[in-house]
C-alpha cells in the first residue's frame, strides 16, 4: 500500500498589528512548498521553498524597497540525498 499523501493547507501568520508576516502552506503542520515573509509595511522580506520542513534551493532576501538584496543557495543537510 503506498504511503498516505499529506494534504496541503494554507497557512498565514500575522505581525502584532495584524498585517501579514508570513504565508505559505503546511503538510501535517510542517512548512511545504513556497513561502514568503513580509515587513510590517507590507514589503517582501524573504522567500523560498521548503521540502518536509527543510529549506531547499534558492532563498531570496529583499531590501526595504522590495528589490532583491541577495540570493542564498541552501545546502542539503549532512546525510541528505541531493536531487539532481
Rosetta blueprint (number, residue, H / E / L):
1 X L
2 X L
3 X L
4 X L
5 X L
6 X L
7 X L
8 X E
9 X E
10 X E
11 X E
12 X E
13 X E
14 X E
15 X L
16 X L
17 X L
18 X L
19 X L
20 X E
21 X E
22 X E
23 X E
24 X E
25 X E
26 X E
27 X E
28 X L
29 X L
30 X E
31 X E
32 X E
33 X E
34 X E
35 X E
36 X E
37 X E
38 X E
39 X L
40 X L
41 X L
42 X L
43 X L
44 X E
45 X E
46 X E
47 X E
48 X E
49 X E
50 X E
51 X E
52 X L
53 X L
54 X E
55 X E
56 X E
57 X E
58 X E
59 X E
60 X E
61 X E
62 X E
63 X L
64 X L
65 X L
66 X L
67 X L
68 X E
69 X E
70 X E
71 X E
72 X E
73 X E
74 X L
75 X L
76 X L
77 X L
78 X L
79 X L
80 X L
81 X L
82 X L
83 X L
84 X L
